[in-house]
Amino acid sequence: MLERLPHDAEAFTQGLELRGDVLYEGTGLEGSSSVRRGPAGGTPTVRRDLPAPLFGEGLTLVGPRLWQLTWQDGIAIERDAETLKELRRVRYEGEGWGLCQDRTDGGTGGRLVMSDGSSRLTFRDPQTFEPTGHVDVTRAGAPVDQLNELECTPDGSVYANVYQTDTLVRIDPDTGAVTADIDAAGLLTPAELRAGARQLNGIAAVPGGDEFLLTGKYWPRMFRVEFVAR
C-alpha cells in the first residue's frame, strides 16, 4: 500500500476509472445512483444523479464519452466525459456489473469488456454497444464467477473484483484464463469495517505505471497500491 486517500463513505461504489488526474466514479442503489468526476481523494467537481428506478453500475471512458451501466434495468447510458451530461440510452440484455475498454490501442477504439456477475465477459462495440463476442473466465479449468467491477490495462489484461471477496483476478481476455490472484484484504481497519464499510468494489489503473487505486462500497478511504508477486 503506497498511499491512503479520502473517499466518500456514503458512496456505494460500482465503477472507478482514472484519466490523468481526474477520477470518474459511478455509484449504485435505486434512488441514490450517481456518476461523479473530480480529483482522486477530493470532492467531485461534477456530479449527475440517476433518476429512480435506475440502479447505477460500472463505467468506462471512450475518448470524449463515458458509458455507464445499470444493474437490472438493461440500459447503458452514454455521457459527455467532461460535463457528464446524458447523450443517449442503449438497451442491452441481461445484467450490467462492470465495464472497461481494451487499452492496447491507447484506449481510442478498442472493444468494451463487460461483466454481468457470472464467469462470462462480453465484448461490445464501443460506439453502438452491440455485443461482438464473449469469453468464459476460468482458473485451472474451473469457472470463476461473481466477476464485478473491471479495469482494462495497456498490456491487454483485464482486472476484476470478485464480488463478496477481498480478491481481484487478472484475466487474459483472449483465453479467459486467470493469470494472477490478488489478495486485497486488510486495507481497512477493524473499526472502519464495523462502521459500515462493505465489499471491495473499485479498481482504477494509475496511468503511466503499475499502480492502482482501490476502494469499495461505503469505504471511507481509497488506496493507491502496487501489486507485488509472492
C-alpha positions as CSV (number, residue, x, y, z in Angstrom):
1,M,0.0,0.0,0.0
2,L,1.5,3.3,-1.1
3,E,-1.0,6.0,-0.1
4,R,-4.3,6.5,1.7
5,L,-6.7,9.0,0.2
6,P,-10.1,10.2,1.5
7,H,-13.2,8.6,0.0
8,D,-16.9,9.4,0.3
9,A,-18.2,6.9,2.9
10,E,-21.7,7.4,1.6
11,A,-20.7,6.3,-1.9
12,F,-22.0,2.8,-2.9
13,T,-19.1,2.4,-5.3
14,Q,-19.8,0.5,-8.5
15,G,-17.2,1.8,-11.0
16,L,-13.9,3.6,-10.9
17,E,-11.7,5.0,-13.7
18,L,-8.8,7.4,-13.7
19,R,-7.9,9.6,-16.7
20,G,-4.8,11.7,-16.0
21,D,-5.5,13.2,-12.5
22,V,-9.3,13.1,-12.9
23,L,-11.2,10.3,-11.3
24,Y,-14.6,9.1,-12.5
25,E,-16.8,7.1,-10.1
26,G,-20.2,5.5,-10.5
27,T,-22.4,4.7,-7.6
28,G,-25.4,2.5,-7.2
29,L,-28.7,1.9,-5.3
30,E,-32.1,2.8,-6.6
31,G,-32.7,6.5,-5.9
32,S,-29.1,7.1,-4.9
33,S,-27.1,6.3,-8.0
34,S,-24.8,8.8,-9.5
35,V,-21.7,9.4,-11.7
36,R,-19.0,11.8,-10.5
37,R,-15.9,13.5,-11.9
38,G,-13.1,15.2,-9.9
39,P,-9.7,14.8,-8.3
40,A,-8.8,11.5,-6.7
41,G,-9.2,11.9,-2.9
42,G,-11.0,15.2,-3.4
43,T,-14.6,16.5,-3.7
44,P,-16.1,15.8,-7.1
45,T,-16.5,18.9,-9.3
46,V,-19.2,17.4,-11.5
47,R,-22.0,15.0,-10.4
48,R,-25.0,13.7,-12.2
49,D,-27.7,11.6,-10.4
50,L,-29.7,8.8,-12.0
51,P,-33.4,9.0,-11.6
52,A,-35.2,6.1,-9.8
53,P,-35.6,3.3,-10.6
54,L,-32.3,3.2,-12.3
55,F,-29.5,1.4,-10.4
56,G,-26.1,2.5,-11.5
57,E,-23.2,0.1,-12.1
58,G,-19.8,0.1,-13.8
59,L,-18.5,2.7,-16.2
60,T,-15.7,3.4,-18.6
61,L,-14.3,6.2,-20.8
62,V,-14.3,6.0,-24.6
63,G,-12.5,9.1,-25.9
64,P,-14.6,12.1,-25.1
65,R,-17.5,10.0,-23.9
66,L,-18.4,7.8,-21.0
67,W,-20.5,4.7,-20.8
68,Q,-22.4,3.9,-17.6
69,L,-24.2,0.6,-16.9
70,T,-27.3,-0.1,-14.9
71,W,-27.8,-3.3,-12.9
72,Q,-31.1,-4.9,-13.9
73,D,-32.6,-2.1,-16.0
74,G,-30.9,-3.2,-19.3
75,I,-29.8,0.4,-20.1
76,A,-26.4,1.7,-20.9
77,I,-26.1,5.5,-20.6
78,E,-23.7,7.4,-22.9
79,R,-22.4,10.7,-21.4
80,D,-20.2,13.5,-22.2
81,A,-17.0,12.8,-20.3
82,E,-16.5,16.5,-19.3
83,T,-20.0,17.5,-18.3
84,L,-21.4,14.0,-17.6
85,K,-24.5,15.2,-19.4
86,E,-26.5,12.3,-20.8
87,L,-26.3,11.9,-24.5
88,R,-28.3,8.7,-25.2
89,R,-29.5,5.4,-23.8
90,V,-28.9,2.0,-25.4
91,R,-30.7,-1.2,-24.4
92,Y,-28.9,-4.5,-23.7
93,E,-29.9,-8.0,-22.5
94,G,-29.0,-9.3,-19.0
95,E,-27.5,-7.6,-16.0
96,G,-24.8,-4.9,-16.0
97,W,-22.0,-5.1,-13.4
98,G,-18.5,-4.0,-14.6
99,L,-17.2,-2.3,-17.7
100,C,-13.8,-1.3,-19.2
101,Q,-12.3,-0.6,-22.6
102,D,-9.5,-2.5,-24.2
103,R,-6.4,-0.2,-23.8
104,T,-4.0,-1.9,-26.0
105,D,-4.5,0.7,-28.8
106,G,-4.3,3.6,-26.4
107,G,-7.9,3.4,-25.4
108,T,-9.2,5.2,-28.5
109,G,-11.2,2.5,-30.3
110,G,-10.8,-0.9,-28.6
111,R,-13.6,-3.2,-27.7
112,L,-15.6,-2.8,-24.5
113,V,-15.4,-5.6,-21.9
114,M,-18.5,-6.1,-19.7
115,S,-19.3,-8.4,-16.7
116,D,-22.7,-9.5,-15.5
117,G,-21.9,-11.2,-12.2
118,S,-21.2,-14.6,-13.8
119,S,-18.0,-16.0,-15.1
120,R,-18.6,-14.6,-18.6
121,L,-17.1,-11.4,-20.1
122,T,-19.0,-10.0,-23.0
123,F,-17.2,-7.9,-25.7
124,R,-19.1,-4.9,-27.1
125,D,-18.7,-2.3,-29.8
126,P,-17.6,1.0,-28.2
127,Q,-19.8,3.0,-30.5
128,T,-23.0,1.0,-30.7
129,F,-22.7,-1.1,-27.6
130,E,-23.7,-4.1,-29.6
131,P,-22.2,-7.5,-28.4
132,T,-19.4,-8.7,-30.6
133,G,-18.3,-11.9,-28.7
134,H,-17.6,-13.3,-25.2
135,V,-15.1,-15.4,-23.2
136,D,-15.7,-17.5,-20.1
137,V,-13.2,-16.9,-17.3
138,T,-11.5,-19.9,-15.7
139,R,-8.8,-20.7,-13.2
140,A,-7.2,-24.1,-13.9
141,G,-10.2,-25.0,-16.0
142,A,-12.8,-24.1,-13.3
143,P,-15.2,-21.2,-13.8
144,V,-14.6,-18.0,-11.8
145,D,-17.9,-16.3,-11.3
146,Q,-19.1,-13.2,-9.5
147,L,-16.9,-11.0,-11.7
148,N,-17.8,-7.5,-10.9
149,E,-16.0,-4.1,-11.4
150,L,-13.4,-4.3,-14.2
151,E,-10.3,-2.4,-15.3
152,C,-8.5,-2.9,-18.6
153,T,-4.8,-2.1,-18.7
154,P,-2.4,-1.2,-21.6
155,D,-0.8,-4.6,-21.5
156,G,-4.1,-6.2,-22.6
157,S,-5.1,-7.6,-19.2
158,V,-8.4,-7.2,-17.5
159,Y,-8.6,-6.9,-13.7
160,A,-11.8,-7.9,-12.0
161,N,-13.1,-7.6,-8.4
162,V,-14.7,-10.9,-7.3
163,Y,-17.9,-9.9,-5.6
164,Q,-18.2,-10.6,-1.9
165,T,-14.5,-11.3,-1.5
166,D,-11.2,-9.4,-1.0
167,T,-9.8,-11.0,-4.1
168,L,-9.1,-9.5,-7.5
169,V,-8.1,-11.5,-10.5
170,R,-6.0,-10.7,-13.6
171,I,-7.5,-12.1,-16.7
172,D,-6.2,-12.8,-20.2
173,P,-9.3,-11.7,-22.2
174,D,-8.4,-13.7,-25.3
175,T,-8.4,-17.0,-23.5
176,G,-10.4,-16.3,-20.3
177,A,-7.6,-17.7,-18.1
178,V,-6.9,-16.1,-14.8
179,T,-3.2,-15.2,-14.8
180,A,-3.0,-13.9,-11.2
181,D,-4.9,-13.7,-8.0
182,I,-4.5,-10.6,-5.9
183,D,-5.3,-10.5,-2.1
184,A,-6.6,-7.1,-1.2
185,A,-7.6,-8.0,2.4
186,G,-6.5,-5.8,5.3
187,L,-6.7,-2.4,3.7
188,L,-9.4,-1.1,6.1
189,T,-9.1,-1.2,9.9
190,P,-11.5,-3.3,12.0
191,A,-13.1,-0.1,13.2
192,E,-13.7,1.1,9.6
193,L,-15.3,-2.3,8.8
194,R,-17.5,-2.1,11.9
195,A,-18.6,1.5,10.9
196,G,-20.4,0.1,7.8
197,A,-17.8,-0.4,5.0
198,R,-18.9,-3.1,2.7
199,Q,-17.4,-5.0,-0.3
200,L,-14.3,-4.1,-2.1
201,N,-15.5,-2.8,-5.4
202,G,-13.5,-0.3,-7.3
203,I,-10.2,-0.6,-9.2
204,A,-8.6,2.1,-11.4
205,A,-5.2,1.9,-13.1
206,V,-3.0,4.9,-12.5
207,P,-1.8,6.0,-15.9
208,G,1.9,5.6,-16.8
209,G,2.9,2.9,-14.2
210,D,2.0,-0.2,-12.3
211,E,-0.1,1.4,-9.6
212,F,-3.8,1.2,-9.0
213,L,-6.5,2.9,-6.9
214,L,-8.7,0.6,-4.8
215,T,-11.8,1.3,-2.9
216,G,-15.2,-0.2,-2.1
217,K,-18.8,0.3,-1.2
218,Y,-19.2,2.8,1.7
219,W,-15.4,2.9,2.2
220,P,-14.1,6.0,4.0
221,R,-10.7,5.6,2.2
222,M,-9.2,4.9,-1.2
223,F,-5.8,3.3,-1.5
224,R,-3.0,3.7,-4.0
225,V,-1.3,0.4,-4.3
226,E,1.1,-1.7,-6.3
227,F,0.6,-5.4,-6.7
228,V,3.5,-7.5,-5.6
229,A,4.2,-11.1,-6.6
230,R,4.7,-13.6,-3.8
